């Protein structure tokens, strides 16, 4: 059954499990775990967020992430401080996906346990694809933690047979920001 999620007015504050480079760590993998509060990612900033079902998946890798990486400069010129990509994937997967996609501008944020996605009201089941619980595809503009605009793909539902990609793209966000200015 299609329904629209109940998106909160502010971004949820959850603990995200991240990996950060630390030269004091010995060995081939000089990273350490660092908990990051999601609210800290948004505090005092204008942020564009886009969330997608999964790293290394077709639309996410061929169009969604590359589009935001390519449009990053235009978003910055429109006053955006940061661009974050959230996915219900762990820090290791997000890191490798970023390397695979040659991402250097968009920050990939691991929501491994889905806490942020669940609190956003955007968690859906994708058991029909063997994915388990994942984020529905959406984008949003956030100012100092306050959600000002959300673009949610149509058909929001569990086990959706389609993967709509019509409104959460970078061009829709750029058009919104230009009209807002």
C-alpha positions as CSV (number, residue, x, y, z in Angstrom):
1,X,0.0,0.0,0.0
2,X,1.3,3.5,-0.9
3,X,1.5,6.1,1.8
4,X,3.6,9.1,2.6
5,X,6.0,8.9,5.5
6,X,5.6,11.3,8.4
7,X,8.9,13.3,8.1
8,X,10.0,15.1,11.2
9,X,10.5,18.9,11.3
10,X,14.1,18.5,12.5
11,X,16.7,15.9,11.6
12,X,16.8,13.2,14.2
13,X,19.7,13.0,16.5
14,X,21.2,9.5,16.5
15,X,24.6,8.0,16.9
16,X,26.3,7.0,13.7
17,X,29.2,4.6,13.7
18,X,31.9,6.0,11.5
19,X,35.5,5.2,10.7
20,X,38.1,8.0,10.6
21,X,41.7,8.0,9.4
22,X,44.1,8.1,12.3
23,X,47.8,8.1,11.6
24,X,48.5,6.9,15.1
25,X,46.9,3.6,14.2
26,X,49.5,1.1,13.1
27,X,49.1,-1.3,10.1
28,X,47.5,-1.4,6.7
29,X,44.2,0.0,8.0
30,X,44.9,3.3,9.8
31,X,41.3,4.0,10.8
32,X,39.5,4.0,14.2
33,X,35.9,3.9,15.1
34,X,34.3,7.3,16.0
35,X,30.7,7.9,17.1
36,X,29.2,10.9,15.4
37,X,25.9,12.5,16.5
38,X,23.8,13.2,13.5
39,X,22.7,16.5,14.9
40,X,26.3,17.7,14.9
41,X,26.5,17.1,11.1
42,X,23.8,19.7,10.6
43,X,24.4,22.3,13.3
44,X,24.9,25.8,11.9
45,X,25.0,24.6,8.3
46,X,22.9,24.5,5.2
47,X,23.0,20.9,4.1
48,X,21.6,18.9,1.2
49,X,21.0,15.3,2.0
50,X,20.1,12.5,-0.4
51,X,19.4,9.0,0.8
52,X,19.2,5.9,-1.3
53,X,18.6,2.1,-1.0
54,X,22.2,0.9,-1.2
55,X,25.8,1.4,-2.1
56,X,26.9,-0.4,-5.3
57,X,23.3,-0.7,-6.5
58,X,22.5,0.3,-10.1
59,X,20.6,3.6,-10.0
60,X,22.5,4.7,-6.8
61,X,25.9,4.1,-8.5
62,X,25.1,5.1,-12.1
63,X,23.1,8.3,-11.5
64,X,22.1,9.3,-8.0
65,X,25.6,9.7,-6.3
66,X,27.4,10.7,-9.5
67,X,24.8,13.5,-10.1
68,X,25.4,15.0,-6.7
69,X,29.1,14.7,-7.0
70,X,29.0,16.5,-10.4
71,X,26.5,19.2,-9.1
72,X,28.4,19.8,-5.9
73,X,30.0,23.1,-7.1
74,X,26.6,24.5,-8.2
75,X,25.1,23.5,-4.9
76,X,27.9,25.3,-3.1
77,X,27.4,28.4,-5.2
78,X,23.8,28.3,-4.1
79,X,24.9,28.6,-0.4
80,X,25.0,24.9,0.5
81,X,27.8,24.1,3.1
82,X,27.7,20.3,2.8
83,X,26.2,17.5,0.8
84,X,25.6,14.2,2.6
85,X,24.6,10.8,1.1
86,X,22.9,8.6,3.7
87,X,22.5,4.8,3.1
88,X,21.7,1.9,5.4
89,X,25.1,0.4,4.8
90,X,28.0,0.1,7.2
91,X,31.1,2.4,7.3
92,X,33.3,-0.2,5.4
93,X,30.8,-0.5,2.5
94,X,30.4,3.3,2.3
95,X,34.1,3.8,2.3
96,X,34.7,1.3,-0.5
97,X,31.8,2.6,-2.5
98,X,33.2,6.1,-2.3
99,X,36.6,4.9,-3.5
100,X,34.9,2.9,-6.3
101,X,32.9,6.0,-7.4
102,X,35.9,8.4,-7.0
103,X,33.8,10.6,-4.7
104,X,35.8,13.5,-3.2
105,X,33.1,16.1,-2.5
106,X,29.9,14.4,-1.3
107,X,30.3,13.0,2.2
108,X,29.1,9.4,2.5
109,X,27.4,8.8,5.8
110,X,26.9,5.2,7.0
111,X,23.6,4.5,8.7
112,X,24.5,0.9,9.3
113,X,21.8,0.2,11.8
114,X,19.2,2.3,10.1
115,X,18.6,4.5,13.1
116,X,18.6,7.8,11.2
117,X,16.5,6.4,8.4
118,X,14.0,4.9,10.8
119,X,13.7,8.2,12.8
120,X,13.2,10.0,9.5
121,X,10.2,7.7,8.8
122,X,11.9,6.6,5.6
123,X,12.7,2.9,6.3
124,X,11.1,0.4,4.0
125,X,11.4,-3.4,3.6
126,X,13.1,-4.5,0.4
127,X,12.9,-8.3,1.1
128,X,11.6,-8.8,-2.4
129,X,15.2,-7.9,-3.5
130,X,17.0,-9.6,-0.6
131,X,18.0,-6.3,0.8
132,X,16.1,-6.4,4.1
133,X,15.3,-2.9,5.6
134,X,16.7,0.0,3.6
135,X,16.0,3.7,3.0
136,X,13.5,4.9,0.6
137,X,15.0,7.2,-2.0
138,X,14.6,10.9,-1.1
139,X,16.5,14.2,-0.8
140,X,16.1,17.2,1.5
141,X,17.4,20.6,2.3
142,X,18.2,21.2,5.9
143,X,19.1,24.5,7.6
144,X,20.7,24.3,11.1
145,X,19.0,20.9,11.7
146,X,15.5,22.2,10.5
147,X,14.2,20.3,7.5
148,X,13.0,22.9,5.0
149,X,12.1,20.8,2.0
150,X,11.9,17.1,1.3
151,X,11.6,15.4,-2.1
152,X,10.3,11.9,-1.7
153,X,10.1,9.5,-4.6
154,X,6.6,8.3,-5.5
155,X,5.3,4.9,-4.5
156,X,6.7,4.8,-0.9
157,X,6.0,1.3,0.2
158,X,7.5,-1.9,1.5
159,X,8.7,-4.3,-1.2
160,X,8.0,-1.8,-4.0
161,X,8.6,-3.6,-7.3
162,X,10.0,-0.4,-8.8
163,X,12.9,1.9,-7.9
164,X,11.5,5.4,-8.8
165,X,14.0,8.1,-9.4
166,X,12.1,11.2,-10.4
167,X,12.5,13.9,-7.7
168,X,15.4,13.2,-5.4
169,X,18.0,14.0,-8.1
170,X,20.5,16.9,-8.0
171,X,18.7,18.8,-10.7
172,X,15.5,19.0,-8.8
173,X,17.4,20.2,-5.7
174,X,19.3,22.8,-7.7
175,X,16.0,24.1,-9.3
176,X,14.4,24.3,-5.8
177,X,17.4,26.3,-4.4
178,X,17.5,28.6,-7.4
179,X,13.7,29.4,-7.0
180,X,14.2,29.8,-3.3
181,X,16.9,32.5,-3.7
